């Protein structure tokens, strides 16, 4: 059944070019933590257990509604391997939000989180919002990173935290919804701040140009 929001924006569904905001989001983290599976579960509600390493960078688009606003999400899936780092970090610029992912069954991916967080600070803008995500929580028998350890690290970094499972579709939608909410809240704070300054503040740009796609994902 269509919601009031759907009805209100129903005439816009004909074209995906109509939206109130566009948020550029990046999913980053070590190779094989499940970034591509996580994106496909959210965007297409599909999952495959076959692992195919992302080559360079790829993206999907999904439109959501938040407070009667049509928000177009441009979600970029990045390669985790070091050899693609120059390509992927070029996409950090203009990103509104990041999902920083590790694999709860892989200690190396957890230990790399700090380095990824440093890259966000180095290559993205100051107001970029980040959620730390521990993927594969369905594999509890193979867990090497305790839930409390993930929470502790997120507290240290100042990020919100979720454990998820792309395979079992646990907390996938919630992560994206929360990230959109955080970005929207930050936007509201900025608008309020600008109003208090009599409109003299700097206007946040919600879209930004991105480098041309070097290579497409092979999965």
N, C-alpha and C positions, 0 to 999 in steps of 0.2 A: 504494500500500500504506500502510495507516495506521501511524503511528508509535506507540511506547509512550505518548508524551504524548497523542496523539489518543485512544488507547484509554482512558487515564486520565480524560480530560475529555470523553469521548464523550457521556456522559449530560447534559452541560451544553449541548451544541449545540442542543438543542431550544429553548432560550431564549437570546437575546442579552443578557438582563439579568444573566446570571451571569458574573462575571469577578473576578479577584483584584485587578487595578488598572485604573484608567482614566487614560490620558494624553491631555491636550489638547495638540495640536500645531498650529502655524500655519505656513503657507507665505506668505512676504512678499517684496516686491521690486517693481520698476517694472512698469508695465503692459506687456503683450506679451512678457515674458521667458519665458513658458511655464508659469506656475504651475498653471493649470487642467489643461493637458495632462499635466503631471507627476503631478498627483493622480489623474487618470483612468487613467493608465497603471498606477499602483501599485494603486489600489483595484479597477479593473474590467478591467485589461489591455486597454484600448482607446486608440486615438489617431485624431484627426482633424486635418487640416491647416487646416481652416476656423477662423479666429480670431473668437471672439465674446467681447467684453470682459465680465468678471465684474461684475455689478451688486451693489455692497455686499459681501456675504459669503455663502458657502455652505459646507457641510461634508459629509464622507463618514465612515462608520464602518468600521473593519476590525479584526478580532481576530487577534492573533498569539500565539505561545507563546515564552516565554523562561524557561529554568531551571525547567521544570514549572509555570510560572505563566501563567495566561490573562490577557493584557493587551489591553484594549479601547482602540483608538486612535480618538480623535475628531479628525479632521484638517480644519482650517478653511482654505479657499481664500479669500484676501482680494483685494479690488480694489486695483490699484496706483495709480489716479488720485488726485490730490491732493484732489479734491472728496469722496472717500469716506473720507478719513483719520480724521475724527472718529468715524465708525462703526467702522472697522477697529481703531483703537487701543483702543477700549473692550473688545475681545476679547483683548487682550494679557494682561489680568489673569488669573491662574490657569493660564496656559499653561506646560506643563512643558518644551516644546521648540519651537524655531523652525528652519525651513529658509529661509535668506536666499538668494534666487536672483537671479542676473544672467544676461544673455544674452552669450555670448562673441563675438557678431557686433555687439554694440551697446555702444559705449563709454560712452554716457550711463548705461546701466543699471549698469555697473560703477562709475562714478564716484559713483553714488547709494548704494552699499553702506554707506559710512560713515554717512550720514544714517539709513539704516534701522537700523544697529547702535545708533546713539544713541537711536532710538525704543524699541528693545528695552530698553535700560538705563533709560529714562525711565518706561515704562508697564508693564513686566513685573516679576516678582519676581526677587530677586537670584540665585537658583539656577537660573534658566531656562538650558537648554543650547541651543547654536546650532551649526548646520552651514552653512557657506558652500557654495553650489552654483553652478557655472557650467554653464548649460544650452545645448543645441544643439551639442554637441561633434561631431555628425555633419556639421555645416556647416563643416568645416575650411577650405574654400576661401574662405569669407567671414569667417573669424576675424579679429578686431581685438584681442582680449585673449589674450595668450599664457598658456599653462598656468602658467609660472613666475610670471607677474604675479598670477594668482589665488592661487597658493600663498603668495606674499609677503604679499598683503593678509590672507589668513587667519591667517598667523603674527602679523602686527601686531595683529590683533583678538583673537587667542587662540582662534580657532575651528578646527574640523577642516574639511577641504576635499575636495570631489569635483567632477570634471567629469562631466556626465551627458548623456544624450539621451533625452528622453521619446519621440521618434519611433522611435528604434532600440532602445529599452528597454535602454540602457546605464547601469549603476550605479544604476538607480532603486530597486530593492528594497534594495540595499546601503546607500543613504543612510538609509532609514527604519529598517533593522535596526541601523545604527550609532547613530542617534539614540536608539532605545529602549535600547540597551546603555548608552550614556552616562548616560541618566536613571536606569536601574536601578543603575548603579554609584554614582551620587550618592546614591540612596536608601540603599544599603547603608552608605555612609560616614556618613550622617546617623544611621542606626540604631545603628551602632557608637559614634558620638560620644555619643548619648543614653545608651547602656549605660554608657559610661565615666563619665558624669556622674550615674549612679545614677537614670536616668529623669527627670532634672529638665529635660532639654532640651525645646525646642519641637517638637511633632510636625508633620511635613510633611503638608499636605493634598494628596491626589492627585486630588481632584476639586474643582471649583469651579463655582459658578453662572455662567452666561453670560447676556448681555443677550438679549432676544428677537430673533429674526431680523428685520431691517428689510426686506430684499428678498432674493429668491432669485436664484441665478445663472441667467442666461438660456441658458446653453450646455448 
